[in-house]
Amino acid sequence: MQVATDELLELLDYLAAERPEGGAWRQWHIARIGGGANNLLYRATGDARDLAVKWTIRDERDRAGRELLALLALRGAGLAVAPEPIYLERKRYPLPVIVQSWLPGEVRDEPPDGDQEWRRLLEHYIAIWSIAPGGTALPIRNSVHTMRCAADGVRLIERQLALLPGEARPPALDALLRLVARLAPPERPAPATVLCRSDPNILNFVRGPAAWASVDWENSGWGDPAFEIADTMAHPAFAGVPAARWGWLIDGYCELRGEPGGAVRVRTYYRLMLVWWAARLARLLYEVPRGGDQRLAARPDGWLDDVRAKYERYLALALAAWGG
């Protein structure tokens, strides 16, 4: 990571003070990049420098710090699968900011298309998972969102539901949680942890002709790679993927990771994530109209109908998966 130059600090001072939508400023061409809800992202190009400037909300996750550590670990392992970290500042501005190289390539708001693209995604995950706690001295923490056993999944679901007052909790979700707690597989020895992205949003993946890379590492940390596969399967961005593709992905994961028993963990985590998403979406439907879950980016028009439809979908999937 480089030391900030006067030129870079002047750019950050300007962006922090003005929050421009874009345009030219001094030697920089600035573009506001949409997509993230918990950050303000700019592309700043000038004097042979092409930068991504990302402001994050300030919370206990230390989002910018997490992102920096992941990028440093990847660079230290010789993996060119993410941007180059350039500068981190947590105190100078109201919001923490991380500066990194702009990652060129194709970004599409749709799942991989065909075996080759799916293999690129899986190979990208496999490369990231080559980094383990014993292979770096960086103070990487556990992932913001992961599971290492079924009990972890039950706890994550309970955490979402605990934020809903009793009168706002859909009876179907309470019944589903009781069913999950009763049917969840017994504890097994926890798997070895590796570096995980912990964010399968397809807009974070940059598709190159020979390999994929990814951005937005603010939730990253140590976790179970089997959960990374299950998290991808359950994510709304992959809603239209046929079930046969998931079998293909699980088989590929087990083969490339050398984990013939990994399929059981993936499928267990997936079923738990269906319930988690139903609980998470129910919480959004309650909190947001009451001023909760504030984001840096405004919610798009029609978000309420979209969240309500997703809630109904995940509730139906979860009930089917758990026999409710």
C-alpha positions, 0 to 999 in steps of 0.5 A: 500500500502506498503513502498518499501524495498531496495530489491524492489527498486533494482529490479526497478532500474535494470528493469528501466536501462536494460529493459530486455526481461526476465531471472534471476537476483539475486534472481528474475526470470523475464519475460516480459509480452506482450499485452499492448501498453502503458505500459511495464509489467514484472512478477518478482518472487522470495523469495515467492514474485510474482509481476507485475511491470508495467511502464506506459507512462507519460501523463495527465491521470496519468495512474499509479496513477489511477490504484493505486486508483482503486486497493485501493478502491477495497481492501477497499471495501473488493473486491478480484477482482483485484491485491493487490497494493504494491508500486507506484513511479512517480518521481524516474524513467523516467516512472511512475511505479506501483507494484502490486501482480501477479494475477494468473488464466486463461487469454484467447484471446476470449470472454466468452463461454456460459451463465456461463462465461458471468455471471461471467463477468457481476458479476465482473462488478456488484461487481466493480460498488458497489463502489460509490463516497460517499463510499470512500474518495479516490480522484478518478477522472472521467473515462478517457472514458465514457458517461453519455448522448448522448451529451457526445458521440457526443463530444467524436466523435468530439474530434477524428475527430478534430485531422484529418485535413480536407483533411484526414477526410473521407466524410462518417464520416463527414456525419455520424457525422451530422446524429448522431448529428441530431438523438441523443436522447434528454438530460436526467438526468445524472445517478449516477456514480460508479467506472468503469474499462473503458477498456473491453479488454478481455485479462485483465480479469482473469478467476477463477473457481468461479469468475473473476478478472481483471488487467490494471486499468489505465483508471478507474474512475467514470462513468455510468455503462450502458456505461461499458456494451455498451463499451464491446459490441462495443469493437473489442475483442467481434466482433464475439459475436452474437446479441442475447448474447447482448440482454441477457447481457443487460437484465442481467445488468438491472436485477442485477442493478435494472435499468429497464430503463437502456437498453435505455442508453446501446443501445444509448451508443452502437450506439455512440461507433460504430461511435467513433470506426470508427473515432478513427480508421480513426485517427490511419490510418492517424496519425501512418504512420506520426509518431503520436500515439507513444506507448511503445510497437512496433506495430505488423506486419500487423497492418495497414491492421488490422486497415483498415479492422476494420475501414471498419467494424465499418463504415458499422456498424455505418451507419447501426445503424444510418440509413446512 
